[in-house]
């Protein structure tokens, strides 16, 4: 995590997402602009969290550790989201892992200031209740996804959301084209998606046979983004 001394950028986020509407009093003097690099853990399960985080740019995946030592994907965070709301209210350690899957900016308010100024703020607490209600609904939906949706759909959602978007120059000089590259540890992805390595590899091969993906070395590139998006069906949102 890097603290960024860029007040103008931070205030642009505050205005863009109308963050002052969340609090009764002006909390901008207690806000900090934080940058998490790709693959960096923003929150680690079982550890104390120093900040209440408001995700303002970038994306992250949320997953939990199971008692058998494996992990399970819960959802992705994109757009304006709050992280650490449950921990702020109950003063507990982190209950999930949150890992940046792209360089990600957050506005953070230290828990010391959250407890000092916000736990008696009815406006803030209503916002937190709404946030937790949305997460409960999403968790229920995503639990059903893990049980009922085929791996093909869950994998498509993962690739479409977590894949790295790369700008490439087209050979016919029609300008710049953005392609999605998927290059992650397949053993870890199989675990996150609740499947076996063999089933994951078979599903990737099937997507390649259907020309939705193309494999180059250890990387997969999306050749039919629209089809992949249709298969993903907005899962894990």
N, C-alpha and C positions, 0 to 999 in steps of 0.2 A: 504493500500500500504506500502510495506517495501522496503527501499533502501538497496541494497546489495553491500557490498564493496568487489567485486570479479572481479578484473581487468582481470584476466586470462580467466574467463568464458565469460565476456563481449567481449573480443577480439576474442574469439573463435566464437561467434555469428557474429561479424563483418566480419571475414574472411569467415565463412560458407556462408553467404548471400551476400558477396561482397558489403557491405554497402558503402565502400569508393568510389564505382563507382557512387553513387547517388549524391555526392557533388563534387564541383570543388576543394574546400580546405579540408584539413583533419579536420573532426569534432569530432574525437575521444576524444579530451580533454574536450569536452562539453557534452559527453554522460554519462548517468547514467543507471545502471542496476536496474530495478524495478520488484518486485514480487507482484502479486495480488493473494490472496487466493481464493479458490473456492467460488462462490456466491457473491464475492465482486464486486461492481460496479467500472469499470475502467473509465467510462464516464457516466455522468448523464445529461439527456436532460435539457436544459435551464440553465445549470451552466457553469461557465468558466472552461476551461481545462488548467492545469498548464504545460502539456507536449505534444509535438508531440511524439506519441508512435509508435514504430516498434515492432510488435508482433513477437517474436522469438521462443517461445515454449509454448504449451498449446492450449486452445481453448476458444472462447467466443461467446455469442449470441448477436445479434443486434436487438433491437426492438424499436418501436416508440410509444409514447402516443397519443391517439386520443382525439378529443374534447369532446367525450362522457364519458371520464374517463377510457376507456379501453385501452389495449395495443395490438400491432400487431407485430408478428415476421417478421423480414425483411430478415435476413440471419445469417449464422454462419461464424466465422473467425477461420481458422486453417492455419498453415504454416506461412510463412512470409507475414505480412500485415501491412499497415500503418493506424494508427487511428489519426484523428484530422487534416487531410490534408485540408479539406474545411475550418475548423475553423481557421487554420493557415493563409490561404491566405486571407480570408475575415474578420478576426478579429471578428468573431461572437461567441456567446455561442454555446454549444453543441446542435446539431440538432437531435441526437438520443441517446438512452441508449445503453451502451455496458457493459455486465456483464460476468465475468469469469465463465465458467462452469467446469473448472478444474484449479488447480494451474497453473498460467500463468506468464511467464517471458516476459518482454518488455525492449527494450532499449529506453530511453526517452531523448529528447533534450528539455530543457525548452523553452517556447514560447518567453521569453526574448531573448534567443540566436538565436532562429529561425528568429525573426524579425531583429536582429542585423546582422546576417551573411547570411541568406539564401533567403530572399525575393528578392534579386537582383541576385541570383545565377541561371543562365539560365539552367544549368544542373539539378539542384534540381527542378526547376519549370517545366521542361519537364517531370521529373519523376512524379511530383504531377499531371500534366495534364493526364498522362497515367493512374495513379491510380484512378483519379476521373472519367475518361472515363469508366474504368472497373466497377466502382461502379454504374455508371448510367446504364450501360448495365445489370448488375446483378439486380438492383432495378426494371428495367422494366420487366425482366424475372420473378422475384419473385412475382411481383404484379399479373402477369398472373397466376402463380402457386396458389396463394391464391384464385383466382376466378375460376379456371378451373380444378384443380386437386382434386380428392376425398380426404376426410379427412384421409382415410386409408393410402394413400401415404404420405401425409404431416406429419401424426403422426409417420409413420415408419421412415421418415427422421429425425424427432426430436429425437426419441428414439435412433436411430443408432448413431447420432452425439453427443447428449447431455448425453446419458446414461453413468453411471459410469462403467468402466471396472475393474473387480475384478479377481484376480488370485486365482484359487482354485485347490487343489490337487485332482486328479481323484482317485476314489476308486479302479480302476483296476491297479493302480501303473504305469500308462503310462506317468506320469509326471504332469506338471502344465497346466491347461486349463484356458483361460480367458473367463469370461462370462460378459454379459452386464446387469446391474441392472438399472431399471428405478423406481425412488421413488421420485416424485415431487408432488406439490400441483396441483391436477387435475383441480380445479377451475381456477387457474392461467394459466395452459397449455391450457385449453379450450379457454380462452380469447386470448392468444398469437396466437392460430391457427384459430381464428375467427369462433368458433363454440360454440354450447351449451354444458353444462356439460353432459346432457343426451346423446347427440350424441357421445361425446367423450367416455363416459362409455360404450355405446353400441359397439363402434368400438373396444375398448380394450377387451371387452368380446368376440367379434368375433375372434380377433387374438388369444385369449386363446383357444377358441373352435377349431381353426385350428392348435393348438399346436405350434404356432410361439412364443407365450409367455406363461409363467406360473405365476400365482399369488400366492404369499406367504405373508400373512398379507396385508399390504398396499403397498407392493413392487411387481414389475413385473420383471421377469427374461426372457431374450431372450433364447429360446431353439433352434431356427432355424435361426442362424445369416445370412446365405446366402440368405434365403428367405426374411428376413427383409431388407437386403441390396438391393435386387432386387426391393422390393416395394418402397424403399426410392428414387430410381432413381436419386440420386445425387441432390435432391431438396435443395433449400436454400443455395447452395454453392456460 
